[in-house]
Amino acid sequence: MSIGRSWWHEILLLAAFVVVAVILGIVSGYPSGAFLLAGAIYIGWHLLQMLRYHAWMRDSENYSMPISLGVWKAAIDGAVELRQSERRREKQLLQMLESFQASTNALPDATLVVDESGTIEWINQAATRLLGISRHDVSRVKVSSIFASSRFDSYLKNNNYRTPIKLTSPVDNGVLLELRVAPFDENKLLLQLRDISRLEQLETVRQDFVANVSHEMRTPLTVIRGYLESMRDAGESMDEWQPVIEQLDRQSARLQQIVEDLLLLSRVEQGEATGIEEIVDVPGLLEALQTEARLLSGERAHRISHQADEKLLLKGHASELRSLFSNLVFNAIAYTPPRGVIEIRWFMEGDSAVFSVLDTGIGIEQQHIPRLTERFYRVDEGRSRKSGGTGLGLAIVKHVLNRHDGRLEIESHYGSGSTFVCRFPPSRVAKSGSLEAAEVSSPAGRIL
Ligand code: ADP
């Protein structure tokens, strides 16, 4: 019913009261008394309706609706309509919530919401299975109690969630989980834990395969190179074969270098220490490296300089670090034209230790830079082969840096040169003044 009609009904009702009051006034001879009585009944009825309306609006289960008459009909119809649309909205929200819960429960990854105090606020089904927490624990349990690992705690507190970390499942030692964290709202965290056991297994199989194949190739290659050596020294009888022997020698040397690089890469990838962790005398190592670099440059006469903070040492694996630094320096020589400049620097910047190699070489186009540390990625395959490159150098650099908590930055301008920068965190820095001479590893030895 429209509001206009309700008002008409109300006016009719009022008119009926007036008519009754007039008749009563004439019949009784007290017209003012009759009007007063009719007015009191009219106002009393509206007050009663108001009271019932108020009670019904508050609790429609226990109070009945006021009489739907006159203006009250419009008010009651409006309230009923409002209530129905509210119920429909509630139902819709409930359905949305249920389908959200069903979809998060269907997720194979454990998902948790944690508040600013570290208390778990919400979990999905997979979290109960992968982490052994129950729905009853929600709002009562701190997330730090799930993993008995200080790594987990410090990762959460660090506020740097760019790189995910791997953790063992608290309910099954054989299950490896990858943790990703996304902050949201003001201080809340969304934690996602993915079971990566199978991926990890496949990765181990791949690494083992590469390591085994490389290892198996080592001995036959040594034998082949041994025979080639003898053939080269065999004298006149082999003269006509010399060009072929030289070609074979070059190719087998390349193959041998690839095998050695692959073996080193597998060792570093598998986290197998190549040598024990020690305090490495980087300035001494760079001194030796500069001499090797000059030999390698030979007639190309690069202008190689090196500047090192003599007191700045590094905690790590000497042989791996030798390999890291030499790969960057030898690349600078390989990709810089004769008489180009190569600057090697080792210094402190803020509280980090920095190793940098600058060259005035051919440079690298920007689109190649993100892919340089992939295995066998070369910008120019022909040039890399000619310079004796295996395509594994920068992959080794990246893995050695990872193992030493370091970071690689590459800045390059095509045609004018490149700078490769390795940054090591304060936890890896050591100062020579604070150490006994015997503790410091000597840089002597072959550069890998
Ligand atoms: P490679 O054995 O081919 O040198 P790396 O992994 O060491 O393999 O390097 C990958 C590629 O990056 C190289 O093939 C080369 O194209 C490019 N590169 C590396 N260092 C430099 C540099 N200093 N200047 C120009 N290009 C470089």
Residues whose N, C-alpha, C, O or C-beta is under 5 A from the ligand:
A	BS01	ADP	N331 A332 Y335 G361 G363 I364 L372 Y377 R378 V379 D380 S384 G389 T390 G391 L392 G393 L394 A395 S418
